[in-house]
């Protein structure tokens, strides 16, 4: 396999965002402003109703790791993503979206009679977002889905915290980490979600027992991990997990440690209309910067701008033209 900048393995979900009214949620018994896990039959019921009574705003392949890797690839990095998909129309759509964004994948990882995961995002007139997620076949992602040849060809391994939610996924993450260490690869880990820090602390502790090269988290996740409310305590706790780290703080920017110096990454003052995917975009842009040999400060500047542009648009990701404009503004090309 030819050289890669970044290899990642993670959950795969098709994101569908619908504009609906309040009555839609009430009629179907959907808990507004909540994230709810649902089964396949419920997902089919909600998708049919939303298609009939709402307006489809966006449909794209998703999952935290996929969102980050897509941002890296659209900025110009060579990336490969391993996941688990059903042999269905949603799986076809997911692979086509990856291919269109420049990310290579493993088309053989299709499960016959399996259902690809889907996240249904309902947006009401007050701009409140309600998510109903059917995890689907991606819940069973494991070591068999890892492409170790792609990992060997990459400079960086990127792991999402969501893998540790299931034992199979956690074992896959450990296997990737161990192989990457033997091969001398750099390892980046993204906590991804406060729920991962709360519910999977034992698994994340095991994964990070061999310090990673780079850790991404947000302020809430860092505070939960440290068990202390003080910001300095939260930041110090990250030093025990990774050689370098970045902690995002929303409209307050980010704080980063490059292995020698701790510094602030300024935020861009914008009017946010949708923060979904901002952290994934930040991580993907940052990883692109590092993979191309830029400093942590430069990678941080690019990531800050890309995430600021992201929150001004709906959907979990930017398109390539928007990302390339960010690259041009920061890197000049």
SETORKE-785883 format. One line per field, with one value per residue (C-alpha): residue in three letters; x, y, z; chain. Coordinates in pm, 1 decimal. Example, Ala and Ser with C-alpha at 12.3 -4.5 7.8 and 13.67 -1.06 7.14 Angstrom:
<sites>
aa	[ALA/SER]
x	[1230.0/1367.0]
y	[-450.0/-106.0]
z	[780.0/714.0]
ch	[A/A]
</sites>
This chain:
<sites>
aa	[UNK/UNK/UNK/UNK/UNK/UNK/UNK/UNK/UNK/UNK/UNK/UNK/UNK/UNK/UNK/UNK/UNK/UNK/UNK/UNK/UNK/UNK/UNK/UNK/UNK/UNK/UNK/UNK/UNK/UNK/UNK/UNK/UNK/UNK/UNK/UNK/UNK/UNK/UNK/UNK/UNK/UNK/UNK/UNK/UNK/UNK/UNK/UNK/UNK/UNK/UNK/UNK/UNK/UNK/UNK/UNK/UNK/UNK/UNK/UNK/UNK/UNK/UNK/UNK/UNK/UNK/UNK/UNK/UNK/UNK/UNK/UNK/UNK/UNK/UNK/UNK/UNK/UNK/UNK/UNK/UNK/UNK/UNK/UNK/UNK/UNK/UNK/UNK/UNK/UNK/UNK/UNK/UNK/UNK/UNK/UNK/UNK/UNK/UNK/UNK/UNK/UNK/UNK/UNK/UNK/UNK/UNK/UNK/UNK/UNK/UNK/UNK/UNK/UNK/UNK/UNK/UNK/UNK/UNK/UNK/UNK/UNK/UNK/UNK/UNK/UNK/UNK/UNK/UNK/UNK/UNK/UNK/UNK/UNK/UNK/UNK/UNK/UNK/UNK/UNK/UNK/UNK/UNK/UNK/UNK/UNK/UNK/UNK/UNK/UNK/UNK/UNK/UNK/UNK/UNK/UNK/UNK/UNK/UNK/UNK/UNK/UNK/UNK/UNK/UNK/UNK/UNK/UNK/UNK/UNK/UNK/UNK/UNK/UNK/UNK/UNK/UNK/UNK/UNK/UNK/UNK/UNK/UNK/UNK/UNK/UNK/UNK/UNK/UNK/UNK/UNK/UNK/UNK/UNK/UNK/UNK/UNK/UNK/UNK/UNK/UNK/UNK/UNK/UNK/UNK/UNK/UNK/UNK/UNK/UNK/UNK/UNK/UNK/UNK/UNK/UNK/UNK/UNK/UNK/UNK/UNK/UNK/UNK/UNK/UNK/UNK/UNK/UNK/UNK/UNK/UNK/UNK/UNK/UNK/UNK/UNK/UNK/UNK/UNK/UNK/UNK/UNK/UNK/UNK/UNK/UNK/UNK/UNK/UNK/UNK/UNK/UNK/UNK/UNK/UNK/UNK/UNK/UNK/UNK/UNK/UNK/UNK/UNK/UNK/UNK/UNK/UNK/UNK/UNK/UNK/UNK/UNK/UNK/UNK/UNK/UNK/UNK/UNK/UNK/UNK/UNK/UNK/UNK/UNK/UNK/UNK/UNK/UNK/UNK/UNK/UNK/UNK/UNK/UNK/UNK/UNK/UNK/UNK/UNK/UNK/UNK/UNK/UNK/UNK/UNK/UNK/UNK/UNK/UNK/UNK/UNK/UNK/UNK/UNK/UNK/UNK/UNK/UNK/UNK/UNK/UNK/UNK/UNK/UNK/UNK/UNK/UNK/UNK/UNK/UNK/UNK/UNK/UNK]
x	[0.0/127.5/219.1/-58.5/-53.7/-330.4/-504.9/-820.2/-1071.7/-1409.8/-1785.8/-1976.6/-2315.2/-2517.6/-2628.0/-2965.5/-3074.2/-3441.4/-3633.6/-3951.6/-4212.3/-4289.1/-4599.6/-4388.4/-4186.2/-4494.9/-4689.5/-4405.3/-4310.2/-3960.4/-3789.8/-3691.8/-3328.8/-3220.7/-2987.5/-3175.3/-3055.5/-3317.6/-3356.1/-3388.2/-3769.1/-3786.5/-3529.5/-3731.5/-4048.8/-3883.3/-3710.2/-4033.5/-4223.5/-3947.7/-3924.4/-4299.8/-4364.6/-4029.3/-3762.0/-3430.6/-3158.2/-2846.0/-2739.6/-2378.9/-2158.4/-2065.0/-1913.6/-1656.2/-1345.3/-1485.5/-1569.2/-1215.6/-1048.4/-1263.4/-1154.2/-789.7/-833.2/-1017.0/-737.9/-492.2/-378.1/-370.3/-609.8/-761.5/-1064.2/-1172.7/-1528.1/-1815.1/-2109.7/-2417.7/-2454.3/-2738.3/-2815.6/-2688.5/-2359.6/-2331.7/-2394.5/-2137.1/-1857.1/-1938.3/-1918.6/-1581.6/-1450.5/-1577.4/-1399.9/-1068.9/-1062.7/-980.5/-1155.2/-1209.7/-1508.5/-1496.8/-1608.9/-1976.3/-2200.1/-2463.9/-2813.3/-2663.5/-2799.1/-2569.2/-2599.1/-2792.4/-2825.7/-3149.6/-3116.8/-3445.0/-3421.3/-3725.0/-3803.3/-3631.7/-3305.9/-3307.9/-3152.6/-3288.2/-3090.7/-3212.7/-2935.9/-2954.6/-2601.3/-2660.5/-2380.7/-2109.0/-2173.7/-1989.3/-1674.1/-1371.4/-1020.6/-1140.0/-1226.7/-878.8/-662.2/-314.9/-152.9/-300.4/-186.8/166.5/161.3/54.6/253.5/-31.9/-293.9/-609.1/-847.2/-1188.6/-1307.2/-1636.5/-1453.5/-1427.1/-1805.1/-1809.2/-1562.9/-1502.1/-1425.4/-1202.9/-1001.7/-964.6/-833.0/-582.0/-466.8/-415.9/-225.3/1.6/78.5/138.4/384.4/578.9/597.0/703.0/388.7/250.4/-80.1/-356.8/-666.8/-984.1/-1208.5/-1499.7/-1776.5/-1819.0/-2021.5/-1715.0/-1512.0/-1788.3/-1886.1/-1563.2/-1304.2/-1160.9/-1125.0/-976.8/-733.5/-615.7/-588.2/-387.6/-174.6/82.2/89.5/-31.6/152.9/-145.6/-476.0/-780.0/-1052.3/-1280.6/-1291.4/-1586.0/-1414.6/-1090.3/-1271.7/-1461.1/-1137.7/-951.5/-1240.5/-1158.7/-1335.3/-1019.4/-903.8/-535.3/-599.4/-784.6/-497.3/-237.5/-429.6/-373.3/3.5/-32.7/-203.8/-19.5/308.2/114.0/-249.7/-514.6/-814.5/-1085.6/-1298.0/-1568.5/-1580.3/-1283.3/-1051.8/-823.5/-521.2/-244.3/78.1/339.1/563.2/761.6/531.0/168.2/-1.2/-344.7/-509.6/-733.6/-1094.6/-1255.9/-1550.8/-1841.6/-2214.0/-2258.0/-2573.0/-2470.8/-2183.2/-2229.4/-1902.6/-1692.5/-1464.7/-1424.7/-1340.0/-1087.3/-916.2/-911.7/-763.8/-508.4/-404.2/-366.7/-134.7/87.1/89.1/226.4/506.4/360.8/411.2/150.8/87.2/19.9/-190.9/-386.6/-447.8/-582.4/-798.4/-939.5/-1037.8/-1189.1/-1401.0/-1513.5/-1633.1/-1799.8/-2020.8/-2161.1/-2309.3/-2551.2/-2440.3/-2148.7/-1885.4/-1764.2/-1728.6/-1386.1/-1401.3/-1459.6/-1171.6/-933.6/-1019.9/-922.2/-596.3/-520.4/-589.2/-355.2/-92.8/-105.8/-165.1]
y	[0.0/349.5/603.1/749.5/1047.8/927.7/596.7/583.0/323.3/421.0/408.2/472.5/645.0/807.3/1148.4/1277.3/1623.8/1717.6/2037.4/1947.4/2126.5/2081.8/1877.6/1620.9/1547.6/1535.5/1307.4/1056.2/1074.6/1209.7/1366.3/1713.8/1826.7/1478.9/1221.5/892.3/548.6/368.1/30.8/-40.5/-43.9/289.0/438.9/325.2/474.7/810.3/828.3/755.9/1018.1/1279.2/1224.9/1267.1/1552.5/1730.5/1865.8/1687.3/1949.1/1738.7/1377.3/1271.9/997.8/1058.7/936.8/1139.4/976.9/986.2/1355.8/1437.7/1224.5/1375.1/1724.4/1614.3/1455.3/1751.0/1978.1/1755.8/1472.2/1111.2/920.4/574.8/494.2/148.6/94.7/-156.5/-113.5/-306.2/-437.4/-193.8/134.5/335.0/145.1/222.0/588.2/592.7/448.2/680.9/980.9/866.6/817.9/1157.3/1325.7/1159.5/903.8/544.9/262.4/-113.1/-202.6/-564.3/-463.1/-503.3/-726.0/-917.0/-855.7/-599.8/-247.1/54.7/289.3/613.7/931.2/1124.6/1491.0/1679.7/2059.5/2254.2/2621.0/2736.9/2583.6/2316.3/1988.7/1645.6/1332.4/975.4/728.1/371.5/234.5/-57.7/-283.1/-38.4/-143.2/-467.3/-310.3/-509.4/-627.1/-800.2/-458.5/-313.0/-275.7/-334.0/-279.8/70.2/133.9/28.1/269.0/568.6/819.0/871.0/647.5/835.8/668.6/794.9/745.7/596.7/272.1/205.0/194.7/-171.2/-442.8/-540.5/-181.1/-134.0/-444.5/-312.3/18.8/-161.7/-379.0/-69.8/106.7/-191.8/-241.1/131.7/135.0/-159.9/15.7/348.7/533.5/841.8/794.7/1050.8/987.7/1196.6/1162.2/1265.1/1290.2/1359.1/1037.3/840.3/990.2/914.3/566.6/428.3/555.5/209.5/141.3/483.9/442.8/116.0/266.6/562.4/358.2/370.7/747.7/864.4/1127.4/1360.9/1383.1/1587.9/1680.0/1966.1/2146.5/1949.7/1620.0/1734.1/1843.5/1514.4/1320.6/1514.4/1485.3/1844.2/2168.7/2379.3/2439.4/2406.7/2065.9/1957.8/2067.6/1900.0/1571.5/1568.8/1566.8/1218.4/1084.9/1226.1/1380.9/1662.8/1766.0/2015.0/2114.6/2310.3/2568.1/2669.2/3044.4/3085.4/2913.4/2630.3/2555.3/2336.4/2178.5/2093.6/1891.1/2194.2/2494.1/2544.9/2814.1/2950.0/2920.6/3226.5/3183.4/3367.0/3579.8/3454.1/3397.1/3023.8/2865.7/2498.7/2361.7/1999.2/1863.7/2163.3/1949.6/1690.0/1962.9/2111.9/1774.8/1696.5/2032.5/2010.1/1660.5/1782.1/2057.2/1824.2/1557.6/1815.1/1918.2/2241.2/2356.9/2312.3/2686.9/2682.1/2366.9/2531.8/2846.6/2640.8/2427.7/2733.5/2899.2/2581.3/2515.9/2881.5/2854.2/2522.3/2662.1/2918.5/2641.6/2352.9/1992.8/1818.9/1909.3/2177.2/2118.3/2109.1/2460.7/2605.3/2405.9/2499.1/2864.3/2820.4/2657.6/2944.3/3205.2/3038.4/2868.2/3084.8/2801.1]
z	[0.0/-85.9/181.9/399.4/631.6/865.1/931.7/1142.4/1250.8/1392.5/1398.0/1076.7/1076.7/801.3/930.7/810.5/919.4/885.6/947.6/1139.6/1348.8/1717.2/1639.0/1457.2/1770.8/1991.0/1758.9/1731.7/2097.7/2034.6/2338.6/2225.6/2263.3/2375.7/2224.5/2215.1/2108.3/1901.7/1730.1/1358.6/1347.6/1529.6/1293.1/993.5/1140.5/1210.3/871.4/686.6/885.7/857.3/481.5/450.1/691.7/721.3/489.4/439.4/492.1/466.1/429.8/472.6/605.1/966.5/1288.9/1481.8/1336.0/983.2/1018.6/1134.0/868.7/595.0/699.4/688.2/345.4/194.9/313.4/128.7/357.2/235.8/460.6/502.9/718.9/835.9/956.7/955.0/721.0/623.1/269.2/207.6/34.9/332.6/316.3/-57.0/17.9/296.8/83.3/-206.4/27.3/161.8/-190.2/-304.0/-13.3/-99.0/183.7/88.7/273.0/281.3/59.8/176.5/526.5/437.5/646.7/453.7/593.0/835.3/870.2/845.3/1142.8/1106.1/1311.7/1259.4/1351.4/1389.7/1377.9/1502.6/1418.5/1741.2/1604.9/1877.0/1764.8/1861.0/1778.9/1746.0/1670.0/1550.3/1595.6/1361.1/1246.5/1352.9/1713.8/1632.1/1487.8/1599.5/1519.4/1201.3/1060.4/1113.2/803.1/947.1/605.7/593.5/949.7/853.3/558.0/767.9/973.1/1220.9/1381.4/1484.5/1732.6/1842.6/2198.8/2083.2/2006.8/2380.3/2424.0/2317.6/2417.4/2054.7/1960.8/2262.1/2173.3/1818.8/1953.2/2175.1/1885.3/1669.0/1944.6/2004.9/1635.7/1587.5/1878.1/1734.2/1397.6/1546.2/1435.3/1606.7/1787.1/1832.7/2045.6/2063.5/2370.6/2140.5/2399.8/2773.9/2791.9/2682.4/2968.1/3220.8/3107.8/2962.7/3207.1/3269.6/2897.6/2822.9/3112.6/2961.0/2612.5/2744.0/2986.6/2707.6/2661.7/2322.5/2120.3/2093.9/2281.9/2179.2/2427.6/2520.6/2853.9/2990.0/2913.6/3078.0/3393.4/3413.5/3370.7/3642.4/3892.0/3990.0/3897.8/3871.0/3513.4/3599.7/3759.3/3445.4/3223.3/3444.7/3424.2/3048.1/3099.2/3248.5/2936.1/2637.4/2528.6/2361.9/2383.1/2275.9/2486.1/2303.1/2487.2/2241.5/2185.5/2420.8/2175.6/2283.6/2499.3/2360.8/2480.3/2216.3/2444.3/2556.3/2583.4/2676.9/2466.6/2381.0/2041.3/1994.5/1887.9/1598.4/1701.8/1492.6/1533.6/1583.9/1443.8/1467.7/1678.1/1566.1/1432.1/1537.8/1755.1/1480.2/1228.9/1470.5/1521.4/1150.0/1052.7/1333.4/1225.9/868.5/984.7/1185.2/913.0/669.1/901.7/1038.4/1396.2/1667.9/1656.2/1282.2/1304.9/1586.6/1383.9/1092.5/1323.3/1499.8/1172.6/1026.5/1337.5/1343.7/983.9/1065.2/1344.6/1101.2/883.4/932.1/914.2/1081.0/819.5/582.0/210.2/49.3/-94.4/253.3/399.8/119.7/176.0/542.2/432.6/198.5/465.5/715.2/502.3/192.3/-55.0]
ch	[A/A/A/A/A/A/A/A/A/A/A/A/A/A/A/A/A/A/A/A/A/A/A/A/A/A/A/A/A/A/A/A/A/A/A/A/A/A/A/A/A/A/A/A/A/A/A/A/A/A/A/A/A/A/A/A/A/A/A/A/A/A/A/A/A/A/A/A/A/A/A/A/A/A/A/A/A/A/A/A/A/A/A/A/A/A/A/A/A/A/A/A/A/A/A/A/A/A/A/A/A/A/A/A/A/A/A/A/A/A/A/A/A/A/A/A/A/A/A/A/A/A/A/A/A/A/A/A/A/A/A/A/A/A/A/A/A/A/A/A/A/A/A/A/A/A/A/A/A/A/A/A/A/A/A/A/A/A/A/A/A/A/A/A/A/A/A/A/A/A/A/A/A/A/A/A/A/A/A/A/A/A/A/A/A/A/A/A/A/A/A/A/A/A/A/A/A/A/A/A/A/A/A/A/A/A/A/A/A/A/A/A/A/A/A/A/A/A/A/A/A/A/A/A/A/A/A/A/A/A/A/A/A/A/A/A/A/A/A/A/A/A/A/A/A/A/A/A/A/A/A/A/A/A/A/A/A/A/A/A/A/A/A/A/A/A/A/A/A/A/A/A/A/A/A/A/A/A/A/A/A/A/A/A/A/A/A/A/A/A/A/A/A/A/A/A/A/A/A/A/A/A/A/A/A/A/A/A/A/A/A/A/A/A/A/A/A/A/A/A/A/A/A/A/A/A/A/A/A/A/A/A/A]
</sites>
